[in-house]
Amino acid sequence: DAGITQSPRYKITETGRQVTLMCHQTWSHSYMFWYRQDLGHGLRLIYYSAAADITDKGEVPDGYVVSRSKTENFPLTLESATRSQTSVYFCATGTGSGWTEAFFGQGTRLTVV
Amino acid sequence: SQELEQSPQSLIVQEGKNLTINCTSSKTLYGLYWYKQKYGEGLIFLMMLQKGGEEKSHEKITAKLDEKKQQSSLHITASQPSHAGIYLCGADMARAGGTSYGKLTFGQGTILTVHP
């Protein structure tokens, strides 16, 4: 039971292509998040979701689309990939109850060429 | 500019030495989280501080949140090669009290190298 599973772990794609990064959780946590990690910027929030069918923008949402039809899945889609979207993407979950930490997946390293 | 500033950005120490990483906020902190990341891996939760003056320890790592709740420090005693990695502080900058649900703003990270 992995908790949070991200797939793929590594992806190379071409500029202009659509790419979807998958995130699956087995905990039934209410909240799910997508972050990107870039050198010098730490982690920045792209989108988050409070529950199924409820999503909201984070700090850097442009060029990304999310959906959450089921509690356990939170896919991130790059509609037309650009080189500036080359990054490591992390999915995370949160219980939304009390002061508890966010739980992170292993990350997806995306390279746009 | 970053809402959370970490210092130093990188740190190289000899095994056995003590070290401190700081995380400074432009606003009052309500829940400050410390994570560690090994290269190519996800983030591992270390500890969370909520109250001003609070101090928590886990093995050789101690974190404090200052009384004014705008700075946190992470101190490692007698460092080991296993401590090497990237240390990140994160905080829910929007929530003044109450609960945190994990929507975090992060510092830019501190890269720690420990030489045997």
Chai-1 contact restraints between the chains, C-beta under 6 A:
chainA,res_idxA,chainB,res_idxB,connection_type,confidence,min_distance_angstrom,max_distance_angstrom,comment,restraint_id
A,Y31,B,Y101,contact,1.0,0.0,6.0,A-B,restraint_1
A,Y31,B,G102,contact,1.0,0.0,6.0,A-B,restraint_2
A,G42,B,F106,contact,1.0,0.0,6.0,A-B,restraint_3
A,G42,B,G107,contact,1.0,0.0,6.0,A-B,restraint_4
A,G42,B,Q108,contact,1.0,0.0,6.0,A-B,restraint_5
A,G42,B,G109,contact,1.0,0.0,6.0,A-B,restraint_6
A,L43,B,F106,contact,1.0,0.0,6.0,A-B,restraint_7
A,Y48,B,K103,contact,1.0,0.0,6.0,A-B,restraint_8
A,G94,B,Y101,contact,1.0,0.0,6.0,A-B,restraint_9
A,G94,B,G102,contact,1.0,0.0,6.0,A-B,restraint_10
A,G96,B,Y101,contact,1.0,0.0,6.0,A-B,restraint_11
A,G98,B,T99,contact,1.0,0.0,6.0,A-B,restraint_12
A,W99,B,G31,contact,1.0,0.0,6.0,A-B,restraint_13
A,W99,B,Q50,contact,1.0,0.0,6.0,A-B,restraint_14
A,W99,B,S100,contact,1.0,0.0,6.0,A-B,restraint_15
A,E101,B,Y33,contact,1.0,0.0,6.0,A-B,restraint_16
A,E101,B,F45,contact,1.0,0.0,6.0,A-B,restraint_17
A,E101,B,M48,contact,1.0,0.0,6.0,A-B,restraint_18
A,A102,B,G102,contact,1.0,0.0,6.0,A-B,restraint_19
A,F104,B,G42,contact,1.0,0.0,6.0,A-B,restraint_20
A,F104,B,L43,contact,1.0,0.0,6.0,A-B,restraint_21
A,G105,B,G42,contact,1.0,0.0,6.0,A-B,restraint_22
A,Q106,B,G42,contact,1.0,0.0,6.0,A-B,restraint_23
A,G107,B,G42,contact,1.0,0.0,6.0,A-B,restraint_24
